[in-house]
Amino acid sequence: MTLNPLLNLDVVELRDRLASGAVRAVEYAEACLERIAALEPEIQAWAYLDGDYVMAQARALDARRQSGMPIGPLHGLPVGLKDVIDTARMPTENGTPLDAGRVPTEDAVLVERLRAAGAIIMGKTVSTEMAFMCPSKTRNPHNTSHTPGGSSAGSAAAVAAAMVPLAVGTQTGGSVIRPASFCGVVGLKPTFGAIARTGVLTQSPTLDTIGVFARSVEGAALIAEILFGHDARDPATMPQPVPRLLQTARTEPLVTPTLAFVRPPQFDTVADDDTVMAFRELTSALGEQCFEAPLPKAFDDAADLRAKINFAEMAKCYYSYEKRGRDQLSPQMTEALDAGNRVTARDYLAALDWRDLYNVALDEVFQRCDAIITPAAPGPAPGNLDTTGNAIFNGLWTLCGTPAITLPLLWAENGLPMGVQLVGRRGDDARLLRTARWLVEFLSNSENEGASS
């Protein structure tokens, strides 16, 4: 299918065209709906889509702009929302038959912020069962015999297939970074607590993080800045100014960034040959701007510690689901709930203590670099639709609450994308975005110089 040129526009340029009237919201929404109609039978990224409602929003936004009334910073930009995020009068079924037909009466806080910014709520993207590990119906747009990852499968696939320019997901282990890597888009998991979770399915209050998908660093910064901010109903958020993410991301660093290459726990046993070779070449290309920083041995336990927290809290948060329909839950879900019920209070509380200890060690690394560079996944998307892939290279950063972003900069031998993950210090999301944009431009310039020579 020939791609409508509008769908190829960088999202910041698109925003400016929509704001000026050079592109009408109706015109762009129609292009997205046509794209979805053509690809959705194969990709299956959407849990709910109402084209009439999409067009009604677009017409209202065009009328608002034409009347001279103020418009928002996301005016006319369609956004896909993972189907664990409440939307008023629109189904939110959390990827489980136990919530079939559920229609919330209120928007989640992040949806309120999107509407206030002038975004078009495009619809609900497919989530795995209650944002956990049972594979969904969604397919990888690069090769439909390969997984798109999970649990934010639909959001990643919809952006990758140019169905929408922006989407929102959640991450408790690796559910933003991993599908973004597999689908070849930018995925941003910000600092824990940066985006309010009120109105979003709660799996693990200590770990649950809202993240975003885009096709560029600037696009991720644009939507994330709108979503950042305090909400009194979410104790993870703090009353503090929202950072200027987009402005900072587009600013040239005062000095050339330095990156610390970190081999995450289990790198030597799970990273495939494509990943090992690609990062060898990548770190070599960075030269003096990159040094290797080994993690202390204590980090080897991070995956088990994160799992204890995740499963224990999930057993509590999903108890009502288990009580009213355990037989309708997947084996992956019931096994996790059973594991959570076996975690002792002593082990759970001890696991919580390790987060701060890990961050002390990471702060020593961040004193010497602008960001950590590490793989987003052990390799490209597995050619197995019975799995969502391995999140082993993501869970550590979720546990620590550090911001992370994956960039679609590498390709495997089989032609599938592989993400480069950058990790920043807690609260330093703007600097991480600026470093990410620098890395994209640095590698692009290196490739161009190599081609010209």
C-alpha positions, 0 to 999 in steps of 0.5 A: 500500500502506498503511504499517504505523504501526510503520514510520513511527516515528522510529528512536530512538523505535522503539529505546526501544519495542523496549527496553521491550517496548512493541514486540516485535522479532518484531512489527517484523521481520514488518512489515518483511518484509511491506513488502519482500514488497509492494514488492520486485518493483518496487524490487528493493533486495535481493540476499539475504533470508532471512525465516526467518533474520530471524525467528529473530534477532527471536525470540532477541532477544525471548527475551533481553529477556524473560529480563532479560539486558542488551540492546544499543543497537540491540536489535531494529532491522533493518539492511540491509547493502550486498552488499560487506560480508562476512556469515558463512554469508550470501552476499556476492557484491559485485555481480558474477557472478565472486563468485556463490555466495561465502559468507564464513566471517567477519563484517566488523568492522562486522557484528560490532559490529551483532550485538553491539549487538542489531541484526537483520541483515536481509539484503544490499542490492543493490550496483552491480558491485563498488561502481562505476558500472555501474547495478544492478537497483534502482529509485528508490522515488519513481519507478521510471523514475528511477535510485536512484543508486549504488553503494549503490543497494539500501541507499538504496532500502530505507530510502526505501521503509521496508523497513528503518529503517537500512542501511549502504553504502560511498563511494569517490566519491559512493556514499552521499551521491548515492543518499541524495539521489536517494532522499530519505533521510539519508546520512552519510559520516563522516570517513575511517577512522571506521568499520573496513573490515575484511571489506569489499570493497576498491576504493581504500584511500585513499578507501573509506569506510563510510557509513550511511542513515536517515530522520533525522539522529538515526537516522544518528547512532544507528547510526554511533556503534555502528560507529565505532571502531578496528580494528588490521587497518584502518590508516585507523582510529585508537585514540581514543574514540568520539564521542557522536554521538547525544547531541551530535546531539540537543543544542541548539547553544550559539550559532546555527550559521553555514554557508558556502555553497560552489559546488563545482567545475563547479557553474556548468556541471552544476547544473540549474535546480532546484538553482540556484533551490533553493539561492538560496532556501535561502541566502536563508532562512538570511540572516545565518547563511550566507555564500558561500565561494569555493574556490581555483582549485586545487580545479578539479583535484580530480575528476581527482586523485580519479579517478587515485587511485581508478582506480590503486588499483582496477586493483591491488585488482581485478587478480584479478577482471580476471585470472580473468574480464575478459569478465564485467566491464562496459564501465564497469569495464574502462574504469576498470581500463584507465585505472588501468593508465595512471596513472604512479607520479609522477602517483599519488603527486602526487595523494595529496599534494593531499589535505592541501593541500586540507584546509589550504584547507578549514580556513580556511573551517571557522574561519569556520563550523560546516559547509559547505552545498552541493548533494548532486547536480547535480539530482534523480535522472536519468530514465535507468536506464543511469546512476547519476547524477553524483558530481561534488559528492561526490568532493571531500569523499571525497578530503579525508576530511571528514565529509558528510551529505545531508538530504532538504530540497528537491524538484524540479519533477518531485516528486523529492527533492534533498539538501542536503549539509553538510560538516564538518571532519575528525574533527568528525562529532558537530558536523556531526550537531548542525548538521544537526539544527539545519538540519532544525529551522530550516527546519521552523520557518520553513515552519511560521511561513510557513504560519501567517502 
